[in-house]
């Protein structure tokens, strides 16, 4: 009586891990969703434009996409995150990290959307829209892109967990999110010391939040995909 209960224990400074993990979730989830939205916008636009015009333009765009995809993402994340000045404020680092993840995550979606558009661009409803005088932009973004929604949803819900894991990895190494902001990866920095981890194993509990978030977004993606395209094969 009169004491405190720490459901997940405390860190080395005596701070409650339960409340800090909840606060860190806001940063980790916001960063991943913000980066994914940027990635989806870029990937969808590149994919639909490349697939619609085809020909030499499509070849040039796809070679560029392959060039970006050829680089190992983890190495690029490490390199780009490492060159961000540590003197910048936390919010600016947060934005830069989101853009880094977005700029390296849009290629898969671009290929998916491009393939879907290639299969749809000669269908009757597209030809009818052309005959009625619809502009290329209207056909691409009001007719073709909505028909690629199921692909976009699947890639979106796979990208969010990927960015969560990447951010946690970089923050764990100390080149991601910086204090006073806090993320799930940053909370687990103390686990780098095996002695500390052996004496206080509960400092790894933020990993449970990461696992729950990744599984949750994957299950959400399955449900949204089925809702958007109920006739797709499971």
Short mmCIF file of the C-alpha atoms (twelve columns), coordinates in Angstrom:
data_MODEL
# 
_entry.id   MODEL 
# 
loop_
_atom_site.group_PDB 
_atom_site.id 
_atom_site.type_symbol 
_atom_site.label_atom_id 
_atom_site.label_alt_id 
_atom_site.label_comp_id 
_atom_site.label_asym_id 
_atom_site.label_seq_id 
_atom_site.Cartn_x 
_atom_site.Cartn_y 
_atom_site.Cartn_z 
_atom_site.pdbx_PDB_model_num 
ATOM 1   C CA . UNK A 1   0.000   0.000   0.000   1 
ATOM 2   C CA . UNK A 2   1.283   3.430   -0.940  1 
ATOM 3   C CA . UNK A 3   3.731   1.920   -3.443  1 
ATOM 4   C CA . UNK A 4   3.784   1.941   -7.255  1 
ATOM 5   C CA . UNK A 5   3.021   -0.916  -9.634  1 
ATOM 6   C CA . UNK A 6   5.077   -1.115  -12.837 1 
ATOM 7   C CA . UNK A 7   3.353   -3.617  -15.123 1 
ATOM 8   C CA . UNK A 8   6.339   -3.952  -17.478 1 
ATOM 9   C CA . UNK A 9   9.034   -2.965  -15.014 1 
ATOM 10  C CA . UNK A 10  11.266  0.096   -15.280 1 
ATOM 11  C CA . UNK A 11  14.280  1.123   -17.336 1 
ATOM 12  C CA . UNK A 12  17.734  1.881   -15.944 1 
ATOM 13  C CA . UNK A 13  16.563  5.336   -14.865 1 
ATOM 14  C CA . UNK A 14  13.519  3.992   -13.041 1 
ATOM 15  C CA . UNK A 15  10.984  5.201   -15.638 1 
ATOM 16  C CA . UNK A 16  7.859   3.098   -16.149 1 
ATOM 17  C CA . UNK A 17  8.215   1.017   -19.342 1 
ATOM 18  C CA . UNK A 18  4.449   0.629   -19.786 1 
ATOM 19  C CA . UNK A 19  3.854   4.365   -20.174 1 
ATOM 20  C CA . UNK A 20  7.060   4.934   -22.167 1 
ATOM 21  C CA . UNK A 21  6.191   2.109   -24.588 1 
ATOM 22  C CA . UNK A 22  2.771   3.684   -25.125 1 
ATOM 23  C CA . UNK A 23  4.377   7.064   -25.808 1 
ATOM 24  C CA . UNK A 24  6.954   5.455   -28.104 1 
ATOM 25  C CA . UNK A 25  4.149   3.803   -30.067 1 
ATOM 26  C CA . UNK A 26  2.881   7.202   -31.164 1 
ATOM 27  C CA . UNK A 27  6.236   8.022   -32.735 1 
ATOM 28  C CA . UNK A 28  6.878   4.601   -34.293 1 
ATOM 29  C CA . UNK A 29  3.379   4.277   -35.759 1 
ATOM 30  C CA . UNK A 30  3.184   7.903   -36.925 1 
ATOM 31  C CA . UNK A 31  6.575   7.628   -38.629 1 
ATOM 32  C CA . UNK A 32  5.635   4.375   -40.379 1 
ATOM 33  C CA . UNK A 33  2.217   5.602   -41.528 1 
ATOM 34  C CA . UNK A 34  3.576   8.970   -42.684 1 
ATOM 35  C CA . UNK A 35  6.426   7.317   -44.597 1 
ATOM 36  C CA . UNK A 36  4.055   4.765   -46.126 1 
ATOM 37  C CA . UNK A 37  1.632   7.443   -47.328 1 
ATOM 38  C CA . UNK A 38  4.480   9.214   -49.146 1 
ATOM 39  C CA . UNK A 39  5.632   5.866   -50.569 1 
ATOM 40  C CA . UNK A 40  2.114   5.003   -51.779 1 
ATOM 41  C CA . UNK A 41  1.680   8.376   -53.479 1 
ATOM 42  C CA . UNK A 42  5.003   8.076   -55.327 1 
ATOM 43  C CA . UNK A 43  4.635   4.389   -56.188 1 
ATOM 44  C CA . UNK A 44  1.028   4.686   -57.373 1 
ATOM 45  C CA . UNK A 45  1.743   7.704   -59.554 1 
ATOM 46  C CA . UNK A 46  4.859   6.201   -61.133 1 
ATOM 47  C CA . UNK A 47  3.188   2.821   -61.670 1 
ATOM 48  C CA . UNK A 48  -0.013  4.089   -63.276 1 
ATOM 49  C CA . UNK A 49  1.782   6.580   -65.554 1 
ATOM 50  C CA . UNK A 50  4.380   4.017   -66.631 1 
ATOM 51  C CA . UNK A 51  1.798   1.311   -67.332 1 
ATOM 52  C CA . UNK A 52  -0.599  3.618   -69.148 1 
ATOM 53  C CA . UNK A 53  1.873   5.112   -71.628 1 
ATOM 54  C CA . UNK A 54  3.988   1.973   -72.112 1 
ATOM 55  C CA . UNK A 55  6.562   1.824   -74.917 1 
ATOM 56  C CA . UNK A 56  9.936   3.484   -74.538 1 
ATOM 57  C CA . UNK A 57  8.676   5.612   -71.644 1 
ATOM 58  C CA . UNK A 58  7.724   2.496   -69.684 1 
ATOM 59  C CA . UNK A 59  11.125  0.941   -70.424 1 
ATOM 60  C CA . UNK A 60  12.975  3.994   -69.126 1 
ATOM 61  C CA . UNK A 61  10.867  4.199   -65.969 1 
ATOM 62  C CA . UNK A 62  11.217  0.476   -65.255 1 
ATOM 63  C CA . UNK A 63  14.987  0.586   -65.674 1 
ATOM 64  C CA . UNK A 64  15.062  3.417   -63.131 1 
ATOM 65  C CA . UNK A 65  12.851  1.404   -60.761 1 
ATOM 66  C CA . UNK A 66  15.164  -1.594  -61.145 1 
ATOM 67  C CA . UNK A 67  18.173  0.644   -60.486 1 
ATOM 68  C CA . UNK A 68  16.629  1.805   -57.192 1 
ATOM 69  C CA . UNK A 69  15.582  -1.736  -56.272 1 
ATOM 70  C CA . UNK A 70  19.070  -3.112  -56.978 1 
ATOM 71  C CA . UNK A 71  20.551  -1.368  -53.945 1 
ATOM 72  C CA . UNK A 72  20.238  -3.260  -50.641 1 
ATOM 73  C CA . UNK A 73  17.712  -1.272  -48.646 1 
ATOM 74  C CA . UNK A 74  19.245  -1.932  -45.254 1 
ATOM 75  C CA . UNK A 75  22.643  -0.611  -46.333 1 
ATOM 76  C CA . UNK A 76  21.042  2.482   -47.854 1 
ATOM 77  C CA . UNK A 77  18.947  3.121   -44.740 1 
ATOM 78  C CA . UNK A 78  22.077  2.898   -42.617 1 
ATOM 79  C CA . UNK A 79  24.041  5.191   -44.925 1 
ATOM 80  C CA . UNK A 80  21.323  7.825   -45.294 1 
ATOM 81  C CA . UNK A 81  20.441  7.789   -41.596 1 
ATOM 82  C CA . UNK A 82  24.110  8.075   -40.639 1 
ATOM 83  C CA . UNK A 83  24.625  11.276  -42.644 1 
ATOM 84  C CA . UNK A 84  21.731  13.090  -40.925 1 
ATOM 85  C CA . UNK A 85  23.380  15.715  -38.668 1 
ATOM 86  C CA . UNK A 86  22.977  14.866  -34.982 1 
ATOM 87  C CA . UNK A 87  22.730  18.602  -34.249 1 
ATOM 88  C CA . UNK A 88  19.292  18.787  -35.898 1 
ATOM 89  C CA . UNK A 89  16.260  18.954  -33.653 1 
ATOM 90  C CA . UNK A 90  14.261  15.770  -33.046 1 
ATOM 91  C CA . UNK A 91  11.268  16.782  -35.164 1 
ATOM 92  C CA . UNK A 92  13.430  17.496  -38.219 1 
ATOM 93  C CA . UNK A 93  15.158  14.119  -37.816 1 
ATOM 94  C CA . UNK A 94  11.702  12.520  -37.562 1 
ATOM 95  C CA . UNK A 95  10.657  14.042  -40.902 1 
ATOM 96  C CA . UNK A 96  13.928  13.130  -42.609 1 
ATOM 97  C CA . UNK A 97  13.646  9.533   -41.401 1 
ATOM 98  C CA . UNK A 98  10.106  9.303   -42.779 1 
ATOM 99  C CA . UNK A 99  11.260  10.580  -46.196 1 
ATOM 100 C CA . UNK A 100 14.237  8.186   -46.219 1 
ATOM 101 C CA . UNK A 101 11.959  5.201   -45.637 1 
ATOM 102 C CA . UNK A 102 9.447   6.464   -48.199 1 
ATOM 103 C CA . UNK A 103 11.976  7.077   -50.959 1 
ATOM 104 C CA . UNK A 104 13.301  3.536   -50.659 1 
ATOM 105 C CA . UNK A 105 9.960   1.730   -50.317 1 
ATOM 106 C CA . UNK A 106 7.908   2.814   -53.344 1 
ATOM 107 C CA . UNK A 107 9.423   0.566   -56.018 1 
ATOM 108 C CA . UNK A 108 7.461   -2.603  -55.192 1 
ATOM 109 C CA . UNK A 109 4.152   -0.759  -55.357 1 
ATOM 110 C CA . UNK A 110 5.139   0.913   -58.632 1 
ATOM 111 C CA . UNK A 111 5.776   -2.488  -60.226 1 
ATOM 112 C CA . UNK A 112 2.494   -3.908  -58.900 1 
ATOM 113 C CA . UNK A 113 0.396   -0.969  -60.112 1 
ATOM 114 C CA . UNK A 114 2.165   -0.895  -63.462 1 
ATOM 115 C CA . UNK A 115 1.387   -4.578  -64.050 1 
ATOM 116 C CA . UNK A 116 -2.278  -4.083  -63.170 1 
ATOM 117 C CA . UNK A 117 -2.573  -1.035  -65.435 1 
ATOM 118 C CA . UNK A 118 -0.964  -2.906  -68.343 1 
ATOM 119 C CA . UNK A 119 -3.690  -5.544  -68.077 1 
ATOM 120 C CA . UNK A 120 -6.472  -2.937  -67.942 1 
ATOM 121 C CA . UNK A 121 -5.451  -0.215  -70.379 1 
ATOM 122 C CA . UNK A 122 -6.946  -1.978  -73.438 1 
ATOM 123 C CA . UNK A 123 -10.209 -2.983  -71.747 1 
ATOM 124 C CA . UNK A 124 -13.597 -1.708  -72.911 1 
ATOM 125 C CA . UNK A 125 -14.162 0.854   -70.165 1 
ATOM 126 C CA . UNK A 126 -10.808 2.529   -70.877 1 
ATOM 127 C CA . UNK A 127 -11.440 2.598   -74.634 1 
ATOM 128 C CA . UNK A 128 -14.920 4.005   -73.996 1 
ATOM 129 C CA . UNK A 129 -13.456 6.762   -71.818 1 
ATOM 130 C CA . UNK A 130 -11.003 7.663   -74.582 1 
ATOM 131 C CA . UNK A 131 -13.799 7.797   -77.166 1 
ATOM 132 C CA . UNK A 132 -15.765 10.139  -74.912 1 
ATOM 133 C CA . UNK A 133 -12.815 12.526  -74.827 1 
ATOM 134 C CA . UNK A 134 -11.536 11.846  -71.309 1 
ATOM 135 C CA . UNK A 135 -8.058  13.174  -70.673 1 
ATOM 136 C CA . UNK A 136 -5.142  10.861  -69.929 1 
ATOM 137 C CA . UNK A 137 -4.984  12.106  -66.340 1 
ATOM 138 C CA . UNK A 138 -8.684  11.368  -65.816 1 
ATOM 139 C CA . UNK A 139 -8.359  7.855   -67.251 1 
ATOM 140 C CA . UNK A 140 -5.259  7.096   -65.175 1 
ATOM 141 C CA . UNK A 141 -6.367  8.445   -61.810 1 
ATOM 142 C CA . UNK A 142 -10.160 8.081   -61.929 1 
ATOM 143 C CA . UNK A 143 -10.505 4.838   -63.899 1 
ATOM 144 C CA . UNK A 144 -7.304  2.775   -63.770 1 
ATOM 145 C CA . UNK A 145 -5.938  3.629   -60.320 1 
ATOM 146 C CA . UNK A 146 -9.142  2.724   -58.405 1 
ATOM 147 C CA . UNK A 147 -9.088  -0.679  -60.112 1 
ATOM 148 C CA . UNK A 148 -5.622  -1.234  -58.624 1 
ATOM 149 C CA . UNK A 149 -6.860  -0.510  -55.101 1 
ATOM 150 C CA . UNK A 150 -6.595  -4.096  -53.859 1 
ATOM 151 C CA . UNK A 151 -2.897  -4.216  -54.871 1 
ATOM 152 C CA . UNK A 152 -2.249  -0.846  -53.251 1 
ATOM 153 C CA . UNK A 153 -3.875  -1.933  -49.979 1 
ATOM 154 C CA . UNK A 154 -1.827  -5.119  -49.796 1 
ATOM 155 C CA . UNK A 155 1.480   -3.329  -50.480 1 
ATOM 156 C CA . UNK A 156 0.512   -0.534  -48.049 1 
ATOM 157 C CA . UNK A 157 -0.132  -2.934  -45.199 1 
ATOM 158 C CA . UNK A 158 3.152   -4.710  -45.931 1 
ATOM 159 C CA . UNK A 159 5.116   -1.450  -46.110 1 
ATOM 160 C CA . UNK A 160 3.960   -0.163  -42.715 1 
ATOM 161 C CA . UNK A 161 5.341   -3.174  -40.788 1 
ATOM 162 C CA . UNK A 162 8.530   -3.004  -42.843 1 
ATOM 163 C CA . UNK A 163 9.095   0.619   -41.866 1 
ATOM 164 C CA . UNK A 164 8.280   -0.152  -38.217 1 
ATOM 165 C CA . UNK A 165 10.972  -2.844  -38.191 1 
ATOM 166 C CA . UNK A 166 13.496  -0.670  -40.060 1 
ATOM 167 C CA . UNK A 167 12.953  2.285   -37.735 1 
ATOM 168 C CA . UNK A 168 13.270  0.068   -34.667 1 
ATOM 169 C CA . UNK A 169 16.529  -1.379  -36.028 1 
ATOM 170 C CA . UNK A 170 18.068  2.023   -36.792 1 
ATOM 171 C CA . UNK A 171 16.940  3.535   -33.476 1 
ATOM 172 C CA . UNK A 172 18.285  0.482   -31.645 1 
ATOM 173 C CA . UNK A 173 21.682  1.218   -33.233 1 
ATOM 174 C CA . UNK A 174 21.424  4.895   -32.248 1 
ATOM 175 C CA . UNK A 175 21.143  6.406   -35.753 1 
ATOM 176 C CA . UNK A 176 17.364  6.709   -35.939 1 
ATOM 177 C CA . UNK A 177 14.953  8.645   -33.747 1 
ATOM 178 C CA . UNK A 178 16.732  10.800  -31.164 1 
ATOM 179 C CA . UNK A 179 15.655  11.939  -27.718 1 
ATOM 180 C CA . UNK A 180 13.556  13.729  -26.481 1 
ATOM 181 C CA . UNK A 181 11.425  11.807  -29.015 1 
ATOM 182 C CA . UNK A 182 11.223  8.135   -28.196 1 
ATOM 183 C CA . UNK A 183 10.401  5.047   -30.235 1 
ATOM 184 C CA . UNK A 184 10.179  1.316   -29.604 1 
ATOM 185 C CA . UNK A 185 13.652  0.779   -31.033 1 
ATOM 186 C CA . UNK A 186 15.106  3.539   -28.892 1 
ATOM 187 C CA . UNK A 187 13.596  1.951   -25.774 1 
ATOM 188 C CA . UNK A 188 15.527  -1.256  -26.444 1 
ATOM 189 C CA . UNK A 189 18.953  0.396   -26.719 1 
ATOM 190 C CA . UNK A 190 19.823  -0.790  -23.203 1 
ATOM 191 C CA . UNK A 191 19.413  -4.385  -24.408 1 
ATOM 192 C CA . UNK A 192 22.680  -4.073  -26.355 1 
ATOM 193 C CA . UNK A 193 24.476  -4.901  -23.108 1 
ATOM 194 C CA . UNK A 194 24.200  -8.644  -22.441 1 
ATOM 195 C CA . UNK A 195 24.773  -8.201  -18.721 1 
ATOM 196 C CA . UNK A 196 21.988  -5.655  -18.482 1 
ATOM 197 C CA . UNK A 197 19.734  -7.873  -20.565 1 
ATOM 198 C CA . UNK A 198 20.469  -10.853 -18.320 1 
ATOM 199 C CA . UNK A 199 19.738  -8.936  -15.119 1 
ATOM 200 C CA . UNK A 200 16.707  -7.010  -16.399 1 
ATOM 201 C CA . UNK A 201 15.153  -9.019  -19.260 1 
ATOM 202 C CA . UNK A 202 11.935  -6.977  -19.112 1 
ATOM 203 C CA . UNK A 203 13.626  -4.127  -20.977 1 
ATOM 204 C CA . UNK A 204 12.895  -6.161  -24.131 1 
ATOM 205 C CA . UNK A 205 9.124   -5.868  -23.624 1 
ATOM 206 C CA . UNK A 206 8.816   -3.077  -26.267 1 
ATOM 207 C CA . UNK A 207 9.567   -5.861  -28.783 1 
ATOM 208 C CA . UNK A 208 6.119   -7.270  -27.959 1 
ATOM 209 C CA . UNK A 209 4.572   -4.004  -29.149 1 
ATOM 210 C CA . UNK A 210 6.488   -4.290  -32.432 1 
ATOM 211 C CA . UNK A 211 5.327   -7.882  -32.933 1 
ATOM 212 C CA . UNK A 212 1.722   -6.943  -32.183 1 
ATOM 213 C CA . UNK A 213 1.824   -3.968  -34.571 1 
ATOM 214 C CA . UNK A 214 3.357   -5.968  -37.421 1 
ATOM 215 C CA . UNK A 215 0.860   -8.826  -37.064 1 
ATOM 216 C CA . UNK A 216 -2.020  -6.382  -36.669 1 
ATOM 217 C CA . UNK A 217 -1.256  -4.501  -39.876 1 
ATOM 218 C CA . UNK A 218 -0.840  -7.746  -41.822 1 
ATOM 219 C CA . UNK A 219 -4.225  -9.015  -40.640 1 
ATOM 220 C CA . UNK A 220 -5.769  -5.617  -41.345 1 
ATOM 221 C CA . UNK A 221 -4.385  -5.763  -44.872 1 
ATOM 222 C CA . UNK A 222 -5.954  -9.165  -45.480 1 
ATOM 223 C CA . UNK A 223 -9.337  -7.882  -44.343 1 
ATOM 224 C CA . UNK A 224 -9.178  -4.663  -46.370 1 
ATOM 225 C CA . UNK A 225 -7.993  -6.543  -49.455 1 
ATOM 226 C CA . UNK A 226 -10.951 -8.919  -49.238 1 
ATOM 227 C CA . UNK A 227 -13.333 -5.992  -48.733 1 
ATOM 228 C CA . UNK A 228 -11.923 -4.033  -51.683 1 
ATOM 229 C CA . UNK A 229 -11.768 -7.035  -54.030 1 
ATOM 230 C CA . UNK A 230 -14.045 -9.809  -52.719 1 
ATOM 231 C CA . UNK A 231 -13.628 -11.873 -55.909 1 
ATOM 232 C CA . UNK A 232 -9.849  -12.085 -55.632 1 
ATOM 233 C CA . UNK A 233 -8.401  -15.513 -54.932 1 
ATOM 234 C CA . UNK A 234 -7.270  -15.996 -51.333 1 
# 
